[in-house]
Amino acid sequence: MVLNIRQPPGEYKIVFALPDGSLSDALSLQVRGCVRGEVQTSPETCQVCPAGSFSLDPTDTSCSPCPPNAECPGGDVIVPDAGYWHSARGSTQIHRYSSFNSGHR
């Protein structure tokens, strides 16, 4: 048996019973909200962002395109291209490495 639940986040109680009433049982179920890397496509559905996009905010309703000079394998991951960096895992600011000679030794 497969049971698909599509409900907004919250706690639910599902009662199973035989038609003749001889047996029943209850199941408590916690439906989680979207997490980082997912977007809320409807009040009861979260979708993981596919490759080429990302989401850092679970309340987003659509995935953002990958920033220039980076690769996004999906979810909340942003990987700077070779020669580029970002200051934190969740940063969308991609910077080019620069070398400089300050004249000091």
All heavy atoms as an XYZ file, in Angstrom:
781
protein
N       0.836     -1.162      0.000
C       0.000      0.000      0.000
C       0.894      1.243      0.000
O       1.898      1.303      0.680
C      -0.899      0.015      1.239
C      -1.665      1.299      1.330
S      -2.830      1.624      2.684
C      -2.532      0.505      3.949
N       0.528      2.219     -0.787
C       1.226      3.498     -0.849
C       0.246      4.584     -0.439
O      -0.898      4.611     -0.886
C       1.744      3.768     -2.277
C       2.338      5.157     -2.367
C       2.748      2.722     -2.691
N       0.726      5.452      0.426
C      -0.103      6.561      0.885
C       0.635      7.856      0.583
O       1.709      8.104      1.127
C      -0.365      6.433      2.389
C      -1.180      7.535      3.044
C      -2.598      7.552      2.472
C      -1.222      7.321      4.552
N       0.112      8.648     -0.319
C       0.694      9.951     -0.644
C      -0.084     11.027      0.098
O      -1.303     11.100     -0.009
C       0.623     10.217     -2.146
C       1.562      9.338     -2.926
O       2.688      9.129     -2.522
N       1.090      8.815     -4.046
N       0.650     11.844      0.846
C       0.041     12.920      1.620
C       0.476     14.246      1.009
O       1.664     14.506      0.872
C       0.484     12.865      3.105
C       0.209     11.498      3.714
C      -0.145     13.995      3.900
C      -1.241     11.165      3.875
N      -0.464     15.074      0.650
C      -0.175     16.421      0.144
C      -0.979     17.398      0.978
O      -2.165     17.606      0.734
C      -0.541     16.524     -1.331
C       0.364     15.663     -2.217
C       0.014     15.857     -3.642
N       0.427     17.209     -4.015
C       0.806     17.552     -5.213
N       0.814     16.683     -6.174
N       1.162     18.784     -5.480
N      -0.326     17.954      1.964
C      -0.965     18.893      2.876
C       0.027     19.994      3.221
O       1.233     19.779      3.185
C      -1.392     18.191      4.175
C      -2.523     17.209      4.013
C      -3.831     17.907      3.659
O      -4.121     19.003      4.114
N      -4.614     17.286      2.804
N      -0.457     21.166      3.576
C       0.451     22.206      4.072
C       1.182     21.712      5.320
O       0.706     20.794      6.003
C      -0.491     23.364      4.402
C      -1.714     23.125      3.580
C      -1.836     21.628      3.491
N       2.346     22.287      5.630
C       3.092     21.861      6.815
C       2.217     21.901      8.064
O       1.378     22.777      8.238
C       4.220     22.890      6.913
C       4.391     23.390      5.519
C       3.018     23.366      4.918
N       2.426     20.916      8.917
C       1.674     20.822     10.166
C       1.617     19.386     10.644
O       2.225     18.499     10.067
N       0.893     19.172     11.729
C       0.742     17.830     12.295
C      -0.665     17.328     11.994
O      -1.647     18.054     12.146
C       0.984     17.849     13.801
C       1.072     16.439     14.366
C       1.644     16.416     15.765
O       2.576     17.204     16.032
O       1.158     15.620     16.566
N      -0.732     16.085     11.546
C      -1.998     15.490     11.151
C      -2.156     14.125     11.806
O      -1.175     13.473     12.136
C      -2.072     15.332      9.620
C      -2.000     16.647      8.902
C      -0.778     17.190      8.522
C      -3.151     17.365      8.622
C      -0.706     18.414      7.868
C      -3.094     18.583      7.966
C      -1.861     19.095      7.594
O      -1.797     20.299      6.959
N      -3.396     13.707     11.972
C      -3.708     12.388     12.502
C      -4.567     11.681     11.464
O      -5.600     12.206     11.034
C      -4.461     12.491     13.827
C      -4.733     11.161     14.481
C      -5.386     11.365     15.839
C      -5.617     10.040     16.514
N      -6.218     10.220     17.833
N      -4.127     10.507     11.043
C      -4.849      9.710     10.053
C      -5.389      8.480     10.766
O      -4.640      7.762     11.431
C      -3.925      9.293      8.901
C      -3.330     10.538      8.234
C      -4.680      8.433      7.892
C      -2.248     10.237      7.238
N      -6.663      8.249     10.623
C      -7.292      7.088     11.263
C      -7.629      6.066     10.179
O      -8.288      6.389      9.187
C      -8.574      7.490     12.030
C      -9.238      6.264     12.638
C      -8.241      8.512     13.106
N      -7.138      4.851     10.386
C      -7.427      3.733      9.493
C      -8.434      2.830     10.198
O      -8.270      2.518     11.372
C      -6.161      2.915      9.203
C      -5.084      3.711      8.515
C      -4.090      4.349      9.245
C      -5.073      3.813      7.136
C      -3.104      5.070      8.611
C      -4.080      4.546      6.491
C      -3.096      5.179      7.228
N      -9.446      2.399      9.480
C     -10.450      1.516     10.079
C     -10.979      0.555      9.026
O     -11.118      0.906      7.850
C     -11.600      2.337     10.656
N     -11.254     -0.674      9.467
C     -11.907     -1.635      8.587
C     -13.368     -1.234      8.436
O     -13.960     -0.670      9.363
C     -11.802     -3.042      9.166
C     -10.378     -3.632      9.185
C     -10.396     -5.007      9.832
C      -9.812     -3.719      7.780
N     -13.964     -1.522      7.281
C     -15.355     -1.120      7.065
C     -16.326     -1.653      8.120
O     -17.300     -0.985      8.463
C     -15.681     -1.696      5.683
C     -14.360     -1.834      5.003
C     -13.380     -2.144      6.091
N     -16.041     -2.831      8.662
C     -16.967     -3.389      9.662
C     -16.697     -2.844     11.069
O     -17.393     -3.189     12.021
C     -16.912     -4.917      9.660
C     -15.567     -5.473     10.110
O     -14.678     -4.685     10.506
O     -15.398     -6.705     10.069
N     -15.664     -2.001     11.214
C     -15.368     -1.384     12.502
C     -14.642     -2.291     13.482
O     -14.420     -1.916     14.623
N     -14.237     -3.489     13.022
C     -13.601     -4.431     13.937
C     -12.168     -4.049     14.290
O     -11.644     -4.515     15.298
C     -13.617     -5.838     13.335
O     -12.867     -5.858     12.128
N     -11.553     -3.209     13.512
C     -10.164     -2.852     13.765
C      -9.932     -1.428     13.279
O     -10.360     -1.053     12.194
C      -9.222     -3.811     13.015
C      -7.730     -3.594     13.188
C      -7.305     -3.818     14.635
C      -6.955     -4.539     12.284
N      -9.273     -0.649     14.095
C      -8.882      0.697     13.669
C      -7.570      1.069     14.331
O      -7.204      0.520     15.364
C      -9.972      1.720     14.004
O     -10.070      1.886     15.392
N      -6.880      1.985     13.719
C      -5.615      2.454     14.268
C      -5.399      3.887     13.775
O      -5.978      4.304     12.782
C      -4.461      1.561     13.809
C      -3.255      1.640     14.731
O      -3.277      2.451     15.691
O      -2.273      0.909     14.498
N      -4.563      4.603     14.488
C      -4.296      5.994     14.129
C      -2.802      6.179     13.882
O      -1.965      5.533     14.511
C      -4.764      6.926     15.232
N      -2.509      7.047     12.979
C      -1.135      7.370     12.631
C      -0.970      8.884     12.744
O      -1.741      9.639     12.161
C      -0.840      6.918     11.187
C       0.461      7.367     10.567
C       1.633      6.649     11.203
C       0.440      7.100      9.062
N       0.032      9.313     13.522
C       0.350     10.740     13.605
C       1.406     11.035     12.554
O       2.352     10.270     12.373
C       0.882     11.102     14.986
O      -0.143     10.999     15.933
N       1.231     12.139     11.880
C       2.108     12.479     10.778
C       2.485     13.946     10.861
O       1.629     14.809     11.040
C       1.377     12.206      9.455
C       2.088     12.546      8.172
C       3.267     11.612      7.949
C       1.120     12.438      7.011
N       3.764     14.226     10.744
C       4.263     15.601     10.717
C       4.697     15.905      9.295
O       5.589     15.256      8.760
C       5.443     15.767     11.686
C       6.046     17.155     11.710
C       5.142     18.172     12.370
O       4.478     17.887     13.346
N       5.114     19.367     11.822
N       4.060     16.870      8.653
C       4.435     17.288      7.304
C       5.348     18.497      7.446
O       4.967     19.503      8.037
C       3.186     17.651      6.464
C       3.596     18.165      5.093
C       2.258     16.445      6.339
N       6.560     18.381      6.942
C       7.538     19.462      7.072
C       7.341     20.497      5.987
O       6.785     20.224      4.923
C       8.959     18.922      7.018
C       9.378     18.412      5.643
C      10.902     18.253      5.567
N      11.343     17.683      4.318
C      11.540     18.371      3.202
N      11.311     19.657      3.162
N      11.973     17.772      2.107
N       7.812     21.677      6.257
C       7.820     22.725      5.251
C       9.025     22.553      4.340
O       9.856     21.663      4.535
N       9.126     23.396      3.354
C      10.272     23.358      2.454
C      11.544     23.710      3.221
O      11.508     24.434      4.212
C      10.083     24.343      1.304
S       8.663     23.995      0.256
N      12.662     23.196      2.745
C      13.971     23.485      3.327
C      14.822     24.174      2.262
O      14.464     24.217      1.081
C      14.665     22.204      3.842
C      13.871     21.579      4.978
C      14.882     21.196      2.727
N      15.951     24.717      2.685
C      16.874     25.374      1.760
C      17.187     24.440      0.596
O      17.437     23.259      0.799
C      18.150     25.700      2.529
C      18.835     26.929      2.058
C      19.886     27.283      3.056
N      21.160     27.296      2.386
C      22.078     28.217      2.592
N      21.900     29.130      3.503
N      23.189     28.201      1.917
N      17.145     24.958     -0.609
C      17.385     24.141     -1.799
C      16.096     23.687     -2.455
O      16.108     23.120     -3.546
N      14.967     23.931     -1.782
C      13.651     23.608     -2.317
C      12.851     24.896     -2.462
O      13.111     25.883     -1.782
C      12.887     22.673     -1.375
C      13.541     21.341     -1.157
C      12.806     20.493     -0.136
O      12.017     21.020      0.674
O      13.036     19.282     -0.136
N      11.858     24.866     -3.349
C      10.935     25.986     -3.496
C       9.521     25.470     -3.293
O       9.228     24.301     -3.523
C      11.072     26.676     -4.873
C      12.407     27.406     -4.971
C      10.906     25.696     -6.016
N       8.662     26.367     -2.845
C       7.272     26.007     -2.563
C       6.441     26.296     -3.811
O       6.060     27.424     -4.080
C       6.760     26.799     -1.366
C       5.424     26.330     -0.878
C       5.043     26.993      0.427
O       5.774     27.796      0.982
N       3.876     26.658      0.913
N       6.164     25.236     -4.585
C       5.437     25.406     -5.843
C       3.929     25.499     -5.631
O       3.209     25.935     -6.516
C       5.762     24.258     -6.809
O       5.480     23.009     -6.174
C       7.238     24.301     -7.212
N       3.451     25.077     -4.474
C       2.054     25.240     -4.062
C       2.045     25.130     -2.538
O       3.055     24.745     -1.946
C       1.159     24.171     -4.704
O       1.422     22.901     -4.154
N       0.938     25.448     -1.871
C       0.943     25.403     -0.406
C       1.318     24.039      0.179
O       1.796     23.960      1.299
C      -0.493     25.770     -0.027
C      -0.977     26.592     -1.163
C      -0.316     26.005     -2.388
N       1.154     22.977     -0.589
C       1.456     21.647     -0.053
C       2.581     20.925     -0.793
O       2.790     19.740     -0.590
C       0.197     20.774     -0.047
C      -0.337     20.382     -1.398
C      -1.214     21.431     -2.060
O      -1.723     22.341     -1.390
O      -1.374     21.349     -3.272
N       3.324     21.628     -1.643
C       4.354     20.953     -2.438
C       5.679     21.699     -2.394
O       5.733     22.901     -2.643
C       3.900     20.838     -3.909
O       2.635     20.199     -3.953
C       4.887     20.030     -4.727
N       6.758     20.962     -2.109
C       8.119     21.480     -2.183
C       8.823     20.756     -3.330
O       8.637     19.561     -3.515
C       8.883     21.211     -0.889
S       8.167     22.007      0.557
N       9.637     21.493     -4.079
C      10.356     20.909     -5.199
C      11.821     21.301     -5.089
O      12.137     22.481     -4.906
C       9.767     21.409     -6.515
C      10.444     20.855     -7.737
C       9.809     21.389     -9.015
O       8.816     22.111     -8.995
N      10.386     21.037    -10.136
N      12.722     20.324     -5.235
C      14.155     20.585     -5.203
C      14.544     21.317     -6.485
O      14.097     20.956     -7.576
C      14.955     19.266     -5.080
C      16.455     19.526     -5.159
C      14.617     18.553     -3.787
N      15.369     22.348     -6.353
C      15.830     23.085     -7.528
C      16.738     22.180     -8.373
O      17.637     21.530     -7.838
C      16.597     24.338     -7.114
S      15.518     25.601     -6.398
N      16.514     22.146     -9.693
C      17.319     21.290    -10.555
C      18.677     21.919    -10.867
O      18.922     23.092    -10.574
C      16.464     21.182    -11.826
C      15.714     22.467    -11.874
C      15.446     22.832    -10.427
N      19.540     21.148    -11.509
C      20.851     21.640    -11.929
C      20.681     22.898    -12.764
O      19.732     23.024    -13.545
C      21.578     20.565    -12.729
N      21.590     23.854    -12.553
C      21.534     25.121    -13.264
C      20.778     26.189    -12.498
O      20.670     27.326    -12.950
N      20.243     25.811    -11.338
C      19.493     26.755    -10.515
C      19.744     26.458     -9.039
O      20.366     25.463     -8.693
C      18.003     26.679    -10.840
O      17.489     25.416    -10.466
N      19.218     27.346     -8.176
C      19.395     27.186     -6.728
C      18.300     27.956     -6.008
O      17.614     28.792     -6.590
C      20.773     27.698     -6.280
C      20.881     29.194     -6.335
C      20.670     29.955     -5.186
C      21.154     29.860     -7.521
C      20.739     31.342     -5.224
C      21.236     31.252     -7.568
C      21.020     31.989     -6.419
N      18.160     27.683     -4.712
C      17.308     28.488     -3.831
C      17.934     28.484     -2.450
O      18.275     27.423     -1.915
C      15.892     27.924     -3.751
O      15.147     28.652     -2.780
N      18.077     29.664     -1.868
C      18.612     29.797     -0.515
C      17.507     30.107      0.485
O      17.749     30.141      1.677
C      19.685     30.893     -0.476
C      20.862     30.688     -1.433
C      21.812     31.882     -1.375
C      21.594     29.398     -1.129
N      16.296     30.339     -0.012
C      15.168     30.718      0.835
C      14.006     29.748      0.601
O      13.428     29.728     -0.486
C      14.747     32.147      0.505
C      13.612     32.663      1.377
O      13.011     31.870      2.131
O      13.332     33.866      1.307
N      13.637     28.943      1.608
C      12.563     27.962      1.434
C      11.192     28.563      1.121
O      10.297     27.848      0.705
C      12.508     27.221      2.776
C      13.734     27.591      3.513
C      14.244     28.865      2.929
N      11.034     29.885      1.279
C       9.752     30.498      0.940
C       9.698     30.959     -0.521
O       8.662     31.447     -0.968
C       9.433     31.694      1.869
O      10.415     32.710      1.677
C       9.411     31.257      3.332
N      10.810     30.783     -1.258
C      10.793     31.116     -2.687
C       9.764     30.253     -3.402
O       9.529     29.100     -3.020
C      12.171     30.863     -3.324
C      13.219     31.890     -2.940
O      12.841     32.961     -2.416
O      14.414     31.611     -3.164
N       9.180     30.790     -4.454
C       8.217     30.014     -5.244
C       8.817     29.541     -6.558
O       8.183     28.771     -7.282
C       6.949     30.841     -5.532
O       7.319     32.049     -6.180
C       6.202     31.151     -4.239
N      10.031     29.998     -6.866
C      10.732     29.497     -8.043
C      12.234     29.529     -7.769
O      12.715     30.306     -6.945
C      10.393     30.321     -9.285
O      10.806     31.654     -9.117
N      12.956     28.674     -8.474
C      14.404     28.601     -8.325
C      15.049     29.779     -9.056
O      14.521     30.262    -10.055
C      14.921     27.291     -8.908
S      14.233     25.819     -8.114
N      16.199     30.210     -8.553
C      16.954     31.291     -9.196
C      17.972     30.692    -10.156
O      18.535     29.632     -9.878
C      17.699     32.118     -8.149
O      16.783     32.728     -7.262
N      18.242     31.380    -11.274
C      19.279     30.878    -12.181
C      20.649     30.995    -11.519
O      20.881     31.882    -10.700
C      19.169     31.786    -13.399
C      18.456     33.008    -12.928
C      17.620     32.607    -11.751
N      21.527     30.103    -11.882
C      22.882     30.108    -11.330
C      23.566     31.423    -11.673
O      23.435     31.923    -12.798
C      23.654     28.930    -11.928
S      25.125     28.488    -11.003
N      24.301     32.023    -10.710
C      24.992     33.282    -11.021
C      26.122     33.055    -12.033
O      26.636     31.945    -12.153
C      25.535     33.748     -9.671
C      25.468     32.597     -8.758
C      24.495     31.620     -9.319
N      26.507     34.118    -12.755
C      27.629     34.001    -13.697
C      28.896     33.548    -12.973
O      29.093     33.851    -11.797
C      27.801     35.422    -14.240
C      26.492     36.098    -13.976
C      25.936     35.466    -12.732
N      29.740     32.812    -13.675
C      31.033     32.330    -13.168
C      30.879     31.319    -12.043
O      31.719     31.240    -11.148
C      31.931     33.497    -12.745
C      32.121     34.496    -13.869
O      32.484     34.114    -14.976
N      31.837     35.751    -13.605
N      29.788     30.569    -12.077
C      29.554     29.523    -11.072
C      28.761     28.386    -11.712
O      28.161     28.548    -12.772
C      28.794     30.091     -9.885
N      28.789     27.245    -11.046
C      27.973     26.106    -11.442
C      27.040     25.785    -10.296
O      27.417     25.897     -9.125
C      28.852     24.890    -11.752
C      29.685     25.057    -13.004
C      30.459     23.801    -13.342
O      29.972     22.696    -13.051
O      31.562     23.942    -13.888
N      25.837     25.376    -10.614
C      24.848     25.011     -9.611
C      24.350     23.597     -9.925
O      23.593     23.411    -10.884
C      23.689     26.004     -9.611
S      24.188     27.688     -9.192
N      24.763     22.615     -9.143
C      24.318     21.247     -9.397
C      22.881     20.994     -8.964
O      22.336     19.929     -9.212
C      25.309     20.400     -8.602
C      25.806     21.298     -7.524
C      25.761     22.686     -8.085
N      22.257     21.984     -8.329
C      20.880     21.849     -7.862
C      20.794     22.072     -6.367
O      21.802     22.164     -5.662
N      19.581     22.200     -5.856
C      19.373     22.444     -4.429
C      19.840     23.825     -4.037
O      19.479     24.823     -4.661
N      20.691     23.891     -3.000
C      21.187     25.187     -2.524
C      22.683     25.356     -2.758
O      23.317     26.204     -2.143
C      20.860     25.360     -1.032
C      21.626     24.405     -0.134
O      22.130     23.367     -0.630
O      21.727     24.674      1.073
N      23.237     24.567     -3.665
C      24.687     24.560     -3.874
C      25.082     25.481     -5.023
O      24.539     25.390     -6.125
C      25.188     23.119     -4.149
C      26.685     23.104     -4.371
C      24.802     22.194     -2.997
N      26.050     26.369     -4.733
C      26.629     27.270     -5.726
C      28.140     27.050     -5.675
O      28.762     27.270     -4.626
C      26.305     28.746     -5.411
C      24.792     28.960     -5.360
C      26.956     29.665     -6.436
C      24.384     30.310     -4.804
N      28.729     26.603     -6.775
C      30.155     26.292     -6.820
C      30.844     27.268     -7.774
O      30.573     27.247     -8.975
C      30.399     24.842     -7.301
C      31.885     24.524     -7.334
C      29.639     23.846     -6.439
N      31.701     28.140     -7.249
C      32.409     29.076     -8.132
C      33.283     28.327     -9.151
O      33.865     27.285     -8.846
C      33.279     29.892     -7.178
C      32.627     29.747     -5.838
C      32.038     28.364     -5.847
N      33.356     28.876    -10.371
C      34.232     28.313    -11.394
C      35.685     28.475    -10.970
O      36.002     29.276    -10.070
C      34.013     29.035    -12.729
C      32.663     28.716    -13.354
O      32.050     27.689    -12.992
O      32.227     29.503    -14.218
N      36.590     27.763    -11.643
C      38.024     27.895    -11.381
C      38.427     29.361    -11.561
O      37.990     30.017    -12.514
C      38.812     27.011    -12.327
N      39.182     29.874    -10.624
C      39.620     31.261    -10.678
C      38.663     32.227    -10.002
O      38.886     33.437    -10.019
N      37.582     31.700     -9.418
C      36.589     32.525     -8.740
C      36.356     31.984     -7.334
O      36.680     30.842     -7.034
C      35.272     32.537     -9.519
C      35.376     33.257    -10.832
C      35.839     32.604    -11.964
C      35.026     34.595    -10.936
C      35.948     33.267    -13.181
C      35.129     35.258    -12.144
C      35.597     34.593    -13.253
O      35.697     35.261    -14.445
N      35.767     32.811     -6.468
C      35.490     32.405     -5.086
C      34.246     33.136     -4.590
O      33.794     34.101     -5.175
C      36.688     32.725     -4.186
C      37.006     34.189     -4.094
C      37.692     34.954     -4.997
C      36.616     35.086     -3.049
N      37.752     36.255     -4.583
C      37.101     36.376     -3.387
C      35.907     34.936     -1.865
C      36.897     37.480     -2.570
C      35.711     36.051     -1.060
C      36.208     37.300     -1.413
N      33.706     32.632     -3.486
C      32.659     33.364     -2.763
C      32.931     33.234     -1.277
O      33.589     32.301     -0.831
C      31.242     32.935     -3.167
C      30.894     31.503     -2.955
N      29.600     31.080     -2.864
C      31.636     30.384     -2.833
C      29.562     29.776     -2.704
N      30.779     29.343     -2.684
N      32.469     34.187     -0.500
C      32.867     34.295      0.901
C      32.179     33.302      1.817
O      32.648     33.051      2.919
C      32.617     35.717      1.415
O      31.242     36.025      1.292
N      31.069     32.743      1.386
C      30.338     31.798      2.228
C      29.559     30.841      1.332
O      29.235     31.166      0.187
C      29.377     32.542      3.161
N      29.231     29.695      1.886
C      28.509     28.664      1.130
C      27.227     29.211      0.511
O      26.888     28.885     -0.605
C      28.190     27.491      2.062
C      27.463     26.380      1.390
C      27.289     25.195      2.343
N      26.558     24.149      1.700
C      25.254     23.917      1.872
N      24.562     24.670      2.688
N      24.655     22.940      1.234
N      26.520     30.071      1.206
C      25.258     30.591      0.709
C      25.362     31.924      0.003
O      24.356     32.563     -0.259
N      26.558     32.347     -0.356
C      26.723     33.647     -1.001
C      26.531     33.538     -2.511
O      27.057     32.632     -3.153
C      28.112     34.206     -0.710
O      28.326     35.393     -1.449
N      25.785     34.472     -3.066
C      25.604     34.521     -4.517
C      26.586     35.496     -5.166
O      26.594     35.634     -6.384
C      24.169     34.960     -4.873
O      23.927     36.245     -4.322
C      23.151     33.966     -4.335
N      27.397     36.159     -4.357
C      28.404     37.090     -4.856
C      29.649     36.301     -5.254
O      30.365     35.793     -4.392
C      28.758     38.129     -3.785
C      27.581     38.971     -3.339
C      27.089     39.861     -4.455
O      27.883     40.487     -5.163
N      25.778     39.922     -4.626
N      29.904     36.201     -6.536
C      31.045     35.443     -7.054
C      32.127     36.448     -7.453
O      31.871     37.382     -8.213
C      30.640     34.590     -8.277
C      29.417     33.708     -7.937
C      31.810     33.752     -8.774
C      29.644     32.693     -6.847
N      33.347     36.249     -6.933
C      34.446     37.188     -7.164
C      35.590     36.489     -7.891
O      35.854     35.312     -7.641
C      34.978     37.729     -5.829
C      33.910     38.308     -4.961
N      33.406     39.572     -5.148
C      33.226     37.773     -3.912
C      32.468     39.801     -4.240
N      32.340     38.729     -3.486
N      36.279     37.222     -8.731
C      37.452     36.696     -9.422
C      38.650     36.828     -8.487
O      38.802     37.839     -7.816
C      37.703     37.490    -10.699
C      38.853     36.940    -11.538
C      39.118     37.824    -12.729
N      38.873     37.343    -14.047
C      39.177     36.165    -14.559
N      39.705     35.248    -13.805
N      38.945     35.870    -15.805
N      39.470     35.759     -8.433
C      40.719     35.866     -7.688
C      41.558     36.937     -8.368
O      41.623     37.007     -9.583
C      41.509     34.548     -7.730
C      41.018     33.517     -6.747
C      40.413     32.361     -7.201
C      41.170     33.688     -5.383
C      39.957     31.395     -6.314
C      40.739     32.737     -4.490
C      40.130     31.595     -4.965
O      39.690     30.650     -4.084
N      42.191     37.771     -7.578
C      43.102     38.762     -8.166
C      44.433     38.643     -7.479
O      44.522     38.466     -6.281
C      42.526     40.169     -8.015
O      42.379     40.497     -6.668
N      45.478     38.716     -8.268
C      46.817     38.694     -7.677
C      47.349     40.123     -7.743
O      47.050     40.880     -8.665
C      47.731     37.750     -8.453
O      47.801     38.133     -9.807
N      48.050     40.488     -6.740
C      48.597     41.842     -6.733
C      49.985     41.787     -6.106
O      50.307     40.881     -5.356
C      47.679     42.808     -5.965
C      47.509     42.466     -4.511
C      48.340     42.988     -3.549
C      46.491     41.588     -4.117
C      48.168     42.669     -2.211
C      46.337     41.270     -2.778
C      47.178     41.799     -1.822
N      50.767     42.763     -6.459
C      52.106     42.882     -5.911
C      52.147     44.187     -5.136
O      52.101     45.266     -5.714
C      53.136     42.877     -7.051
C      54.547     42.936     -6.520
O      54.759     43.089     -5.309
N      55.516     42.812     -7.416
N      52.193     44.077     -3.823
C      52.149     45.272     -2.989
C      53.504     45.959     -2.873
O      53.608     47.045     -2.338
C      51.643     44.907     -1.599
O      52.560     44.054     -0.962
N      54.540     45.302     -3.368
C      55.858     45.906     -3.271
C      56.522     45.634     -1.916
O      57.627     46.064     -1.686
N      55.843     44.930     -1.024
C      56.415     44.604      0.291
C      56.928     43.182      0.287
O      56.375     42.311     -0.340
C      55.364     44.773      1.383
C      54.830     46.161      1.475
N      55.552     47.207      1.983
C      53.639     46.686      1.095
C      54.825     48.306      1.937
N      53.645     48.029      1.394
N      57.996     42.958      1.010
C      58.541     41.595      1.128
C      58.579     41.167      2.554
O      58.740     41.808      3.457
C      59.925     41.522      0.529
C      59.841     41.721     -0.965
C      61.173     41.476     -1.592
N      61.019     41.732     -3.002
C      61.415     40.905     -3.922
N      62.007     39.814     -3.617
N      61.245     41.196     -5.166
